[in-house]
Amino acid sequence: MKKKFVYLFAILFGAISCGDEFATTPAVGALSEESLANTQGVDLLLTGAYSMLDGWRDNNKGNQFSVGGDNWWFDVIADDAHKGSTDGDQIELFQIETNDWQTANDYFRGKFTALYAGVNRANAALSVIRGIDREALLPNELEALVGQEAEAHFLRGHYYFELTKIYGNVAIITVENYELQEFNQPNPGPAWEQIEADFQFAIDNLPATRADQPDPGRPTQVVARAYMGKAHLYQSDWAAALAEFNAVITSNEFSLNPEYLDNFNVAGENGPESVFAIQFAEDGGQSFNGNRGGTLNFPAGGAFTCCGFYQPTIDLANAFRVDANGLPLFDSYNDTDFLNDYGINSDEVFIPDVITPVDPRLDYTVGRRGIDFNGFGEHIGKDWIRANFNDISGPYLPKKNVYQAAEFSEDTGSGAWGQVHSGINYNIIRYADVLLMAAEAAVETGDLGTALNYVNQVRNRAANTSVVQAIDESGPAANYQVGLYAVFPDAGFARDAVRFERRVELAMEGHRLFDLRRWGIAQATLTEYYANEARTIGNFGSKVGAYQPHFDLLPIPLTSIDLSNGVLTQNIGY
């Protein structure tokens, strides 16, 4: 048999392989396959595959901030977030937010190549695994190897899922393609068949429960079923999706954190609500395990020095307004803008609104003037906002991705140019997400009672979570109210309730754009958002172009098409 080599340095430390850009493989740090043909060697390769969950390699292609596994900049395309900072900083992202899309944009390229790097690393592990003589293994060694094979399939399924939901038309690179370095494969359509096959192998062969898989960063059968349910959901295969989500729910492997905030701090990492997460970590130095893709997304004032990006929209803050019963305002939340300090300097008087009833999740999501910012004290307004009043990013700051003041020293690290890396895990899927996806599938199958139950579970946690306190410690910082639904009278109401709940529960977590797209309402929703946002941010409307239907898929990066010698084809409309 022809001897094959695995480029371990490339896999573990980020040198680009040919499949990442459909180009040529550099020969670096080659190890023979024989030296890796054991469970220890395979675990090294799996480590490389897991490491791509955060999208980061030493020689990232495209924009270095585009690769992050938290998908933060996709919220900028949607109605959850503005790019933030000044309009001219990260101009390529400004072009994306304002719908001036170019197929050579490095944000599009960076994400594409990072995800294919993940596919290749999973294939590298699978290639070595299938070359191991299983008959020579002891029973416990064989069991371990099958589990590792299932992890590799799970990770490959994850990367193909991300590619499909972002770019739509995906090139499938098999293990055989990988071994023969045949990376120039066509991209005729979505990869759902491959995704389901990978997740099914994971379901059949991963450890059954958390007790059987004590490493919280690795998946179990139940986690794979959550992913399988999500794959069915994205294909509108409602009954199959609901069956998978119900299996996750009835497994009792997961539950909602009593405190909403524990989904976004160190104390809650790998807790009962975390289904599958990127395991970020920091050590106070220039650690490489922090969320480097999200290092732009901290305030530019107060205790912070960089960089003022990823600002919540006026529209998002308005969405947390509730009626007298604590229920969402589906159609009227934007009729009146929630009081904000846009256009008001920090040395000018501004009195926060403590009368309008709001969902308490508002102040764990949106940083508002006059309200405590993650324990760092009062957010004082414009002096903490890098954007100027003539920029389009508004008055708010993000909170979920920013560590708590009490955890500052243990969960932060320095970047190469003075920025701060956060070590807070990012939950790719958390249990509230599972409940709401299950509720959505239940609505579409006509089971409104189940949908009501699942939505109310999420809302009940919001109703009973601790709330942000006023700066003077006199009580709650705002008029917080959350009510439960008594009934879903019909499918239309239930559908609105589930969709709105996803928005307020999962805001600023990288899900919103993909929800709008798969619901088929992205163009209509964002067109209305542009008009509403322009009421407060006066020059926003003049800078943003119309959302086009073909924006429901990102373009295949022009550089990747060129390097494939035309084997890759562009998505329709570009």
Salt bridges, closest charged atoms under 4 A:
ASP20 OD2 - ARG57 NH1 2.95
GLU21 OE2 - ARG109 NE 2.53
GLU33 OE2 - LYS4 NZ 3.71
ASP43 OD1 - ARG218 NH2 3.13
ASP79 OD1 - ARG503 NH2 3.59
ASP79 OD1 - ARG512 NE 2.83
ASP80 OD1 - ARG503 NE 2.98
ASP87 OD2 - LYS543 NZ 2.50
ASP89 OD2 - ARG386 NH1 2.99
GLU97 OE2 - HIS82 ND1 2.62
GLU149 OE1 - ARG134 NH2 2.84
GLU151 OE1 - ARG218 NH1 2.70
GLU162 OE2 - LYS165 NZ 3.08
GLU176 OE2 - ARG130 NH1 2.65
GLU179 OE1 - ARG130 NH2 2.69
GLU196 OE2 - HIS232 ND1 3.99
ASP198 OD1 - HIS153 ND1 2.70
ASP198 OD1 - ARG156 NH2 2.88
ASP215 OD2 - ARG218 NE 3.10
ASP237 OD2 - HIS232 ND1 3.34
GLU244 OE1 - ARG225 NE 2.65
GLU273 OE2 - ARG430 NH1 2.74
GLU273 OE1 - ARG461 NH1 2.65
GLU282 OE2 - HIS421 ND1 3.69
ASP315 OD1 - ARG503 NH1 2.77
ASP337 OD1 - ARG535 NH2 2.51
ASP341 OD2 - ARG369 NH1 3.59
ASP359 OD2 - ARG361 NH2 2.71
ASP363 OD1 - ARG368 NE 2.79
ASP433 OD1 - ARG502 NH1 2.80
GLU440 OE2 - ARG518 NH1 2.59
GLU444 OE2 - ARG495 NE 2.77
GLU501 OE2 - ARG361 NH1 2.87
GLU501 OE1 - ARG459 NH1 2.79
GLU505 OE1 - ARG361 NH1 2.71
GLU505 OE2 - ARG430 NH1 2.72
GLU505 OE2 - ARG461 NH2 2.85
GLU509 OE2 - LYS400 NZ 2.71
GLU509 OE2 - ARG430 NH2 2.76
ASP515 OD2 - ARG502 NE 2.83
ASP515 OD1 - ARG518 NH2 2.92
GLU533 OE2 - HIS82 NE2 2.76
